[in-house]
C-alpha cells in the first residue's frame, strides 16, 4: 500500500463529510430564501431557476459525497468534485474582482458568517488540489487501516473547520479595526 492510496481514502471520507454537509444546507426548505438571495447576489435573478439550482446542487453534492467513497466511481466523482469546486471558486473570484466583499459565500449554510474573501479562494484552491488525489486508487480500506483512515479524515475535518473559523475571525477583526 502506498501513501497516496491511503490519502485517497482519507480524502474520500473527508469529501463525503464536506459534500453531505453542503448538500443538507441546500436541500433544507428553511434555507430556500437564503440561497435564493445568495444566487441573486451572484447574478441569478430568476427565483424559480435559483430554487431549482439550489436543489440541483444539493443533489449533485449528495451524489458526489457517496460516489467518491467507492473505488469503482471514485475517479469520476473526484473529477466532478474538482469541477464543482472550481465553479464555486470562479464564482467567488468574479465577485471579489467586482468588489463585492460583503457577500456570504454560501459554503456553510444560512447561519454561517463566512464572507467571500481571498483566503477563502485559497482554501478552495487547496481543496481542489487535494481532491485530485482521489483520482488515484484507494488502499481499499483494509481492516487494519480503518482506524488510521478514520483518524486522518477526522483530522482533515478538524483542520478544515479551524481554517474556516480562522477566516471568519479574521473577517470580524477586520471589521472591528475599521471602527
DRENLO-856205 format. One record per atom (N, C-alpha, C): residue number from 1; chain; atom name; y, z, x. Coordinates in pm, whole numbers, plus 50000, padded with zeros to 5 digits. Atoms other than C-alpha are relative to their C-alpha. Layout:
REM DRENLO-856205
   i ch at     Y     Z     X
 NUM  A CA     Y     Z     X
...
***
This chain:
REM DRENLO-856205
   i ch at     Y     Z     X
   1  A  N 49882 50000 50084
   1  A CA 50000 50000 50000
   1  A  C 50125 50000 50088
   2  A  N 49877 50016 49926
   2  A CA 50340 49903 50127
   2  A  C 50111 50080 49933
   3  A  N 49887 49924 50054
   3  A CA 50662 50100 50084
   3  A  C 50075 49920 49893
   4  A  N 49930 50082 50099
   4  A CA 50821 49807 49899
   4  A  C 49925 49996 49867
   5  A  N 50078 49996 50124
   5  A CA 50536 49808 49648
   5  A  C 50022 50133 49928
   6  A  N 49974 49867 50056
   6  A CA 50589 50180 49597
   6  A  C 50139 50004 49935
   7  A  N 49864 49998 50056
   7  A CA 50964 50133 49546
   7  A  C 50012 49908 49879
   8  A  N 50002 50084 50119
   8  A CA 50892 49855 49299
   8  A  C 49957 50081 49878
   9  A  N 50045 49913 50109
   9  A CA 50703 50107 49086
   9  A  C 50107 50103 49964
  10  A  N 49895 49900 50023
  10  A CA 50978 50367 49129
  10  A  C 50116 49937 49922
  11  A  N 49889 50067 50067
  11  A CA 51249 50121 49028
  11  A  C 49963 49959 49858
  12  A  N 50043 50038 50135
  12  A CA 51044 50004 48730
  12  A  C 50014 50119 49905
  13  A  N 49986 49881 50085
  13  A CA 51029 50359 48594
  13  A  C 50147 50036 49979
  14  A  N 49857 49971 50012
  14  A CA 51398 50414 48668
  14  A  C 50066 49904 49901
  15  A  N 49940 50100 50089
  15  A CA 51495 50090 48493
  15  A  C 49954 50019 49856
  16  A  N 50045 49971 50135
  16  A CA 51280 50183 48198
  16  A  C 50090 50108 49939
  17  A  N 49912 49892 50048
  17  A CA 51481 50505 48163
  17  A  C 50141 49946 49970
  18  A  N 49865 50053 50015
  18  A CA 51811 50321 48210
  18  A  C 50013 49913 49875
  19  A  N 49992 50093 50112
  19  A CA 51739 50047 47957
  19  A  C 49966 50066 49867
  20  A  N 50029 49929 50125
  20  A CA 51585 50280 47697
  20  A  C 50125 50074 49954
  21  A  N 49877 49929 50038
  21  A CA 51899 50495 47705
  21  A  C 50108 49905 49951
  22  A  N 49897 50097 50039
  22  A CA 52130 50195 47689
  22  A  C 49966 49939 49864
  23  A  N 50044 50061 50125
  23  A CA 51926 50044 47408
  23  A  C 50021 50094 49882
  24  A  N 49985 49902 50109
  24  A CA 51926 50360 47199
  24  A  C 50145 50008 49956
  25  A  N 49857 49995 50036
  25  A CA 52306 50374 47215
  25  A  C 50039 49880 49915
  26  A  N 49960 50122 50072
  26  A CA 52337 50016 47096
  26  A  C 49933 49986 49864
  27  A  N 50073 50016 50125
  27  A CA 52079 50042 46820
  27  A  C 50033 50107 49897
  28  A  N 49963 49895 50096
  28  A CA 52219 50359 46661
  28  A  C 50112 49950 49908
  29  A  N 49902 50044 50099
  29  A CA 52408 50282 46342
  29  A  C 50133 50073 50019
  30  A  N 49878 49921 49981
  30  A CA 52658 50560 46421
  30  A  C 50091 49940 50107
  31  A  N 49921 50058 49890
  31  A CA 52772 50366 46729
  31  A  C 50051 49860 49968
  32  A  N 49963 50137 50036
  32  A CA 52833 50041 46542
  32  A  C 50150 49975 50019
  33  A  N 49855 50020 49988
  33  A CA 53213 50085 46523
  33  A  C 50046 50004 50146
  34  A  N 49964 49991 49858
  34  A CA 53234 50188 46888
  34  A  C 49973 49868 50071
  35  A  N 50034 50125 49930
  35  A CA 53053 49878 47011
  35  A  C 50076 49881 49942
  36  A  N 49919 50107 50059
  36  A CA 53238 49655 46766
  36  A  C 50139 49999 50065
  37  A  N 49869 49991 49935
  37  A CA 53568 49781 46912
  37  A  C 49989 49961 50148
  38  A  N 50019 50032 49859
  38  A CA 53431 49753 47265
  38  A  C 49990 49848 50020
  39  A  N 50012 50145 49989
  39  A CA 53329 49390 47214
  39  A  C 50132 49932 49969
  40  A  N 49867 50053 50029
  40  A CA 53670 49326 47063
  40  A  C 50090 50012 50123
  41  A  N 49922 49981 49877
  41  A CA 53829 49472 47377
  41  A  C 49961 49899 50108
  42  A  N 50048 50099 49903
  42  A CA 53615 49234 47581
  42  A  C 50032 49857 49955
  43  A  N 49956 50132 50044
  43  A CA 53748 48945 47372
  43  A  C 49922 49941 49884
  44  A  N 50080 50049 50112
  44  A CA 53488 48905 47098
  44  A  C 50057 50059 49871
  45  A  N 49926 49951 50117
  45  A CA 53692 48934 46777
  45  A  C 49921 49998 49870
  46  A  N 50076 50013 50124
  46  A CA 53435 48836 46513
  46  A  C 49910 50122 49981
  47  A  N 50072 49875 50027
  47  A CA 53298 49157 46359
  47  A  C 49849 49978 49985
  48  A  N 50142 50025 50024
  48  A CA 52967 49009 46245
  48  A  C 49927 49960 50127
  49  A  N 50062 50040 49873
  49  A CA 52896 48848 46580
  49  A  C 49990 50120 50093
  50  A  N 50002 49881 49916
  50  A CA 52986 49173 46757
  50  A  C 49884 50092 49961
  51  A  N 50109 49914 50046
  51  A CA 52741 49370 46544
  51  A  C 49865 49938 50035
  52  A  N 50125 50069 49966
  52  A CA 52468 49109 46590
  52  A  C 49974 50006 50150
  53  A  N 50015 49994 49855
  53  A CA 52531 49102 46966
  53  A  C 49958 50139 50045
  54  A  N 50035 49862 49967
  54  A CA 52509 49479 46981
  54  A  C 49851 50024 49977
  55  A  N 50142 49984 50029
  55  A CA 52169 49479 46813
  55  A  C 49914 49913 50091
  56  A  N 50074 50090 49912
  56  A CA 52054 49180 47017
  56  A  C 49986 50061 50139
  57  A  N 50005 49939 49867
  57  A CA 52147 49352 47344
  57  A  C 49911 50124 50000
  58  A  N 50087 49883 50011
  58  A CA 51978 49671 47226
  58  A  C 49853 49964 50002
  59  A  N 50140 50045 50004
  59  A CA 51656 49487 47151
  59  A  C 49958 49943 50136
  60  A  N 50030 50056 49867
  60  A CA 51672 49297 47481
  60  A  C 49979 50112 50101
  61  A  N 50014 49889 49906
  61  A CA 51727 49619 47675
  61  A  C 49871 50079 49976
  62  A  N 50124 49927 50030
  62  A CA 51440 49793 47495
  62  A  C 49878 49919 50045
  63  A  N 50110 50087 49958
  63  A CA 51213 49496 47561
  63  A  C 49986 50001 50152
  64  A  N 50003 49996 49853
  64  A CA 51308 49491 47929
  64  A  C 49948 50134 50050
  65  A  N 50042 49866 49959
  65  A CA 51251 49866 47951
  65  A  C 49849 50011 50009
  66  A  N 50146 49985 50000
  66  A CA 50886 49829 47868
  66  A  C 49928 49887 50072
  67  A  N 50068 50110 49930
  67  A CA 50803 49487 48009
  67  A  C 50009 50014 50151
  68  A  N 49987 49984 49855
  68  A CA 50925 49591 48353
  68  A  C 49894 50096 50055
  69  A  N 50103 49906 49955
  69  A CA 50653 49856 48366
  69  A  C 49869 49932 50036
  70  A  N 50131 50063 49983
  70  A CA 50362 49615 48354
  70  A  C 50004 49895 50110
  71  A  N 50010 50091 49886
  71  A CA 50255 49425 48660
  71  A  C 50009 49853 49959
  72  A  N 50005 50140 50043
  72  A CA 50197 49105 48464
  72  A  C 50137 49945 49960
  73  A  N 49869 50046 50047
  73  A CA 50554 49091 48332
  73  A  C 50116 50053 50083
  74  A  N 49894 49933 49923
  74  A CA 50747 49287 48595
  74  A  C 50098 49902 50064
  75  A  N 49909 50094 49932
  75  A CA 50886 48992 48792
  75  A  C 50095 49933 49903
  76  A  N 49916 50067 50099
  76  A CA 51011 48812 48484
  76  A  C 50101 50098 49940
  77  A  N 49910 49898 50056
  77  A CA 51156 49133 48339
  77  A  C 50108 50037 50102
  78  A  N 49902 49967 49896
  78  A CA 51325 49208 48671
  78  A  C 50107 49891 50010
  79  A  N 49904 50110 49993
  79  A CA 51486 48865 48683
  79  A  C 50094 50003 49879
  80  A  N 49916 49990 50119
  80  A CA 51609 48900 48325
  80  A  C 50091 50123 50007
  81  A  N 49917 49880 49983
  81  A CA 51733 49251 48407
  81  A  C 50117 49972 50094
  82  A  N 49893 50037 49906
  82  A CA 51928 49114 48703
  82  A  C 50104 49915 49928
  83  A  N 49906 50084 50075
  83  A CA 52081 48851 48475
  83  A  C 50084 50083 49904
  84  A  N 49927 49916 50096
  84  A CA 52175 49108 48211
  84  A  C 50100 50090 50072
  85  A  N 49908 49915 49924
  85  A CA 52323 49349 48465
  85  A  C 50113 49919 50062
  86  A  N 49896 50088 49945
  86  A CA 52511 49057 48621
  86  A  C 50103 49962 49894
  87  A  N 49906 50030 50110
  87  A CA 52661 48964 48284
  87  A  C 50091 50120 49976
  88  A  N 49918 49880 50018
  88  A CA 52776 49324 48241
  88  A  C 50100 50015 50115
  89  A  N 49913 49990 49883
  89  A CA 52917 49326 48595
  89  A  C 50114 49899 49992
  90  A  N 49897 50105 50010
  90  A CA 53102 48998 48543
  90  A  C 50100 50033 49889
  91  A  N 49911 49963 50110
  91  A CA 53240 49115 48209
  91  A  C 50099 50108 50040
  92  A  N 49910 49893 49955
  92  A CA 53381 49432 48363
  92  A  C 50097 49949 50107
  93  A  N 49915 50054 49894
  93  A CA 53514 49244 48666
  93  A  C 50114 49918 49942
  94  A  N 49896 50082 50064
  94  A CA 53701 48996 48447
  94  A  C 50106 50089 49937
  95  A  N 49903 49909 50064
  95  A CA 53860 49281 48253
  95  A  C 50088 50070 50104
  96  A  N 49922 49934 49894
  96  A CA 53965 49458 48573
  96  A  C 50101 49903 50062
  97  A  N 49909 50101 49943
  97  A CA 54116 49138 48714
  97  A  C 50116 49975 49904
  98  A  N 49894 50018 50099
  98  A CA 54311 49103 48389
  98  A  C 50087 50124 49985
  99  A  N 49918 49879 50003
  99  A CA 54448 49453 48444
  99  A  C 49962 50102 49895
 100  A  N 50045 49906 50104
 100  A CA 54255 49631 48168
 100  A  C 49918 50111 50066
 101  A  N 50067 49892 49928
 101  A CA 54173 49956 48343
 101  A  C 49967 50120 49911
 102  A  N 50023 49886 50087
 102  A CA 54163 50189 48044
 102  A  C 49895 49970 49894
 103  A  N 50105 50038 50094
 103  A CA 53865 50027 47872
 103  A  C 49873 50079 50027
 104  A  N 50132 49940 49987
 104  A CA 53540 50201 47805
 104  A  C 49906 49891 50051
 105  A  N 50094 50101 49948
 105  A CA 53258 50031 47990
 105  A  C 49886 49975 49903
 106  A  N 50111 50015 50093
 106  A CA 53001 50089 47717
 106  A  C 49866 50036 50063
 107  A  N 50124 49972 49927
 107  A CA 52745 50196 47977
 107  A  C 49921 50117 49943
 108  A  N 50068 49877 50040
 108  A CA 52668 50537 47838
 108  A  C 50025 50038 49855
 109  A  N 49985 49975 50143
 109  A CA 52741 50504 47470
 109  A  C 50138 50047 49960
 110  A  N 49871 49969 50061
 110  A CA 53019 50612 47241
 110  A  C 50061 50130 50051
 111  A  N 49948 49870 49957
 111  A CA 53051 50965 47378
 111  A  C 50037 50004 50148
 112  A  N 49970 50004 49857
 112  A CA 53100 50856 47737
 112  A  C 50150 49988 50023
 113  A  N 49859 50010 49961
 113  A CA 53435 50895 47905
 113  A  C 50017 49903 50116
 114  A  N 50000 50091 49887
 114  A CA 53349 50634 48166
 114  A  C 50080 49874 49968
 115  A  N 49916 50120 50014
 115  A CA 53609 50359 48205
 115  A  C 49960 49898 50106
 116  A  N 50031 50102 49900
 116  A CA 53566 50029 48382
 116  A  C 50086 50025 50124
 117  A  N 49931 49976 49873
 117  A CA 53661 50056 48748
 117  A  C 49923 49929 50111
 118  A  N 50067 50064 49887
 118  A CA 53582 49910 49087
 118  A  C 49878 50079 50047
 119  A  N 50123 49929 49965
 119  A CA 53342 50194 49171
 119  A  C 49884 49970 49905
 120  A  N 50104 50035 50097
 120  A CA 53153 50105 48853
 120  A  C 49944 49860 50030
 121  A  N 50045 50134 49960
 121  A CA 53138 49743 48968
 121  A  C 49904 50012 50119
 122  A  N 50087 49979 49883
 122  A CA 52991 49861 49299
 122  A  C 49867 50059 49957
 123  A  N 50124 49939 50050
 123  A CA 52740 50080 49116
 123  A  C 49909 49895 49937
 124  A  N 50080 50104 50065
 124  A CA 52627 49785 48906
 124  A  C 49946 49899 50102
 125  A  N 50048 50089 49894
 125  A CA 52604 49567 49216
 125  A  C 49880 50060 50072
 126  A  N 50113 49932 49937
 126  A CA 52377 49824 49378
 126  A  C 49878 49997 49908
 127  A  N 50111 50008 50097
 127  A CA 52167 49835 49060
 127  A  C 49935 49862 50001
 128  A  N 50054 50136 49998
 128  A CA 52130 49459 49071
 128  A  C 49912 49979 50123
 129  A  N 50078 50015 49876
 129  A CA 52012 49466 49433
 129  A  C 49869 50079 49990
 130  A  N 50121 49919 50013
 130  A CA 51768 49749 49360
 130  A  C 49902 49941 49899
 131  A  N 50085 50061 50102
 131  A CA 51639 49568 49053
 131  A  C 49922 49882 50057
 132  A  N 50071 50111 49936
 132  A CA 51548 49270 49269
 132  A  C 49870 50046 50064
 133  A  N 50122 49945 49941
 133  A CA 51291 49497 49431
 133  A  C 49883 49994 49902
 134  A  N 50107 50005 50101
 134  A CA 51097 49487 49104
 134  A  C 49935 49862 49989
 135  A  N 50067 50131 50000
 135  A CA 51019 49120 49162
 135  A  C 49877 50004 50090
 136  A  N 50118 49982 49915
 136  A CA 50768 49246 49419
 136  A  C 49890 50067 49919
 137  A  N 50108 49931 50072
 137  A CA 50425 49356 49301
 137  A  C 50006 50150 50029
 138  A  N 50001 49855 49983
 138  A CA 50394 49728 49248
 138  A  C 49873 50045 50069
 139  A  N 50119 49942 49939
 139  A CA 50143 49960 49402
 139  A  C 49892 50021 49896
 140  A  N 50098 49988 50106
 140  A CA 49969 49963 49067
 140  A  C 49982 50142 49949
 141  A  N 50006 49860 50042
 141  A CA 50037 50331 49007
 141  A  C 49863 50062 50025
 142  A  N 50128 49934 49975
 142  A CA 49723 50456 49180
 142  A  C 50013 50150 49970
 143  A  N 49993 49859 50042
 143  A CA 49636 50809 49063
 143  A  C 50060 50093 50106
 144  A  N 49948 49912 49896
 144  A CA 49717 50966 49399
 144  A  C 50150 49985 50021
 145  A  N 49856 50021 49983
 145  A CA 50071 50823 49382
 145  A  C 50082 50031 49875
 146  A  N 49926 49975 50123
 146  A CA 50163 50911 49024
 146  A  C 50110 50103 50020
 147  A  N 49902 49893 49982
 147  A CA 50335 51231 49124
 147  A  C 50117 49953 50086
 148  A  N 49894 50049 49911
 148  A CA 50528 51066 49407
 148  A  C 50089 49898 49929
 149  A  N 49922 50100 50074
 149  A CA 50635 50776 49184
 149  A  C 50090 50069 49897
 150  A  N 49921 49927 50100
 150  A CA 50748 51014 48910
 150  A  C 50114 50078 50064
 151  A  N 49895 49922 49933
 151  A CA 50939 51235 49153
 151  A  C 50109 49909 50056
 152  A  N 49901 50094 49946
 152  A CA 51108 50940 49322
 152  A  C 50083 49938 49888
 153  A  N 49926 50053 50116
 153  A CA 51201 50796 48982
 153  A  C 50096 50105 49946
 154  A  N 49913 49890 50042
 154  A CA 51338 51134 48880
 154  A  C 50119 50015 50093
 155  A  N 49890 49995 49903
 155  A CA 51543 51138 49198
 155  A  C 50100 49888 49975
 156  A  N 49911 50114 50031
 156  A CA 51682 50794 49112
 156  A  C 50084 50030 49876
 157  A  N 49929 49967 50124
 157  A CA 51775 50915 48763
 157  A  C 50109 50104 50029
 158  A  N 49900 49898 49965
 158  A CA 51950 51223 48904
 158  A  C 50113 49941 50083
 159  A  N 49898 50064 49916
 159  A CA 52131 51015 49165
 159  A  C 50093 49914 49914
 160  A  N 49922 50084 50090
 160  A CA 52245 50767 48901
 160  A  C 50094 50086 49915
 161  A  N 49919 49911 50083
 161  A CA 52367 51049 48677
 161  A  C 50112 50065 50080
 162  A  N 49898 49939 49914
 162  A CA 52551 51216 48965
 162  A  C 50110 49900 50034
 163  A  N 49900 50103 49968
 163  A CA 52722 50891 49064
 163  A  C 50088 49973 49879
 164  A  N 49922 50023 50122
 164  A CA 52827 50832 48704
 164  A  C 50099 50114 49977
 165  A  N 49910 49886 50018
 165  A CA 52970 51184 48680
 165  A  C 50109 50005 50106
 166  A  N 49897 50006 49895
 166  A CA 53150 51144 49013
 166  A  C 50107 49897 49965
 167  A  N 49903 50103 50040
 167  A CA 53312 50825 48884
 167  A  C 50089 50052 49887
 168  A  N 49922 49944 50111
 168  A CA 53418 50997 48560
 168  A  C 50099 50104 50052
 169  A  N 49912 49896 49946
 169  A CA 53559 51294 48752
 169  A  C 50113 49940 50083
 170  A  N 49896 50066 49921
 170  A CA 53746 51067 48992
 170  A  C 50104 49936 49908
 171  A  N 49907 50059 50096
 171  A CA 53898 50888 48693
 171  A  C 50088 50107 49937
 172  A  N 49922 49890 50057
 172  A CA 54006 51220 48541
 172  A  C 50101 50055 50100
 173  A  N 49909 49951 49896
 173  A CA 54157 51338 48870
 173  A  C 50115 49902 50019
 174  A  N 49896 50102 49987
 174  A CA 54346 51011 48897
 174  A  C 50104 50013 49888
 175  A  N 49909 49982 50114
 175  A CA 54494 51069 48551
 175  A  C 50085 50125 50021
 176  A  N 49926 49875 49977
 176  A CA 54591 51427 48641
 176  A  C 50105 49983 50109
 177  A  N 49904 50022 49891
 177  A CA 54760 51312 48962
 177  A  C 50122 49921 49954
 178  A  N 49889 50081 50052
 178  A CA 54973 51072 48761
 178  A  C 50106 50087 49935
 179  A  N 49903 49909 50064
 179  A CA 55137 51368 48590
 179  A  C 50064 50080 50106
***
